[in-house]
Amino acid sequence: MVRLLLWVLGLSTSILFAPVLARAEQGAVAPRNRAEATKIIAGLRRVVTPNGVERLERVRINGIDQWVRSAVAIAATRSCW
């Protein structure tokens, strides 16, 4: 059972990242600086579903202000009842 679960996780990961790897192999242009790279990553992490929730809050952890991002993508489902 564990082997099957690991195989399914590996397969789903491969399917999710296949477009990213294919684009990298095509010689995609790399970001020119850290700010541009951060902007690209932020865009990839954005929740784009209509029912999604995304929040960015400042919290104090051990006396240091830090930004914490929480995101939830809620799938729209229909009730069969």
Buried (B, 14 or more C-beta within 10 A) or exposed (E): EEEEEEEEEEEEEEEEEEEEEEEEEEEEEEEEEEEEEEEEEEEEEEBEEEEEEBEEEEEEEEEEEEEEEEEEEEEEEEEEE
